[in-house]
Amino acid sequence: MRIVALAELVIFARVLFGAILLRNSLMMPIIYGNFLRQRYYHSAFTRDAIAIADKRITDFSRHPSVPPTVGQVWLRVRDLVVRWGSSTVVEPAARRD
């Protein structure tokens, strides 16, 4: 299951770069991102895989040979993803007529 969780992240990276390069639909990263969001809430393996990927990317962005701008961009992207991933869907209140 660990391999599957890591493979799902690799697939997401491929889908994201495919959308950036206009090789696939621009909706695919959004749809697959929602899939990963659900997997994150329901699978400890996916949570571990995301934690591993986050640590590796953060370590890379803080490396002395990498420009500081890369680290700043990564932190902003990470904050946006965390904010989006932690948001909940609130159902509208029932109407009283």
C-alpha positions as a printed Julia matrix, in Angstrom:
97×3 Matrix{Float64}:
   0.0    0.0     0.0
   2.96   2.34    0.59
   4.02   1.85   -3.01
   0.48   2.58   -4.2
   0.33   5.78   -2.12
   3.67   6.96   -3.53
   2.54   6.03   -7.04
  -0.58   8.16   -6.59
   1.65  11.17   -5.82
   3.8   10.47   -8.87
   0.65  10.26  -11.0
  -0.51  13.6    -9.57
   2.84  15.19  -10.48
   2.49  13.8   -14.02
  -1.08  15.11  -14.3
  -0.05  18.52  -12.98
   2.88  18.89  -15.38
   0.71  17.58  -18.22
  -1.81  20.34  -17.54
   0.92  22.98  -17.34
   2.32  21.8   -20.68
  -1.23  21.57  -22.11
  -0.88  17.83  -22.75
  -4.05  17.01  -20.84
  -7.12  18.78  -19.53
  -6.72  21.63  -17.09
  -9.46  20.03  -14.96
  -7.51  16.81  -14.41
  -5.26  18.16  -11.6
  -8.32  19.52   -9.8
 -10.22  16.24  -10.07
  -7.2   14.12   -9.14
  -6.38  16.55   -6.32
  -9.84  15.98   -4.88
  -9.24  12.24   -5.13
  -5.96  12.61   -3.24
  -7.65  14.79   -0.65
 -10.16  12.02    0.06
  -7.38   9.44    0.14
  -5.51  11.61    2.64
  -8.47  11.58    5.02
  -9.11   7.84    4.67
  -5.65   6.28    4.3
  -2.72   6.37    6.7
  -0.48   5.23    3.85
  -1.37   8.31    1.79
  -0.78  10.57    4.8
   2.67   9.02    5.26
   3.47   9.35    1.55
   2.49  13.02    1.56
   4.56  13.62    4.69
   7.58  12.0     3.03
   7.12  14.05   -0.16
   6.64  17.26    1.85
   9.83  16.64    3.85
  11.9   15.9     0.75
  10.64  18.93   -1.16
  11.11  21.18    1.89
  14.64  19.88    2.42
  15.43  20.45   -1.25
  14.02  23.98   -1.2
  16.16  24.85    1.84
  19.4   23.5     0.38
  22.1   26.21    0.17
  22.61  25.71   -3.58
  18.93  26.41   -4.32
  17.91  30.07   -4.71
  15.86  31.4    -1.78
  13.02  32.26   -4.13
  12.37  28.56   -4.7
  11.93  28.05   -0.97
   9.56  31.01   -0.72
   7.47  29.75   -3.63
   7.35  26.26   -2.13
   6.16  27.62    1.23
   3.37  29.6    -0.44
   2.27  26.63   -2.55
   2.39  24.4     0.52
   0.28  26.86    2.53
  -2.31  27.04   -0.26
  -2.51  23.26   -0.5
  -2.84  22.89    3.28
  -5.56  25.54    3.39
  -7.45  23.88    0.52
  -6.99  20.39    1.97
  -8.22  21.36    5.4
 -11.33  23.18    4.18
 -14.64  21.44    4.66
 -17.79  21.44    2.63
 -20.68  22.99    4.55
 -24.13  22.01    3.46
 -26.6   24.87    3.08
 -29.19  25.3     5.79
 -32.63  23.89    5.11
 -35.12  26.44    3.83
 -38.19  27.11    5.89
 -41.15  28.21    3.82
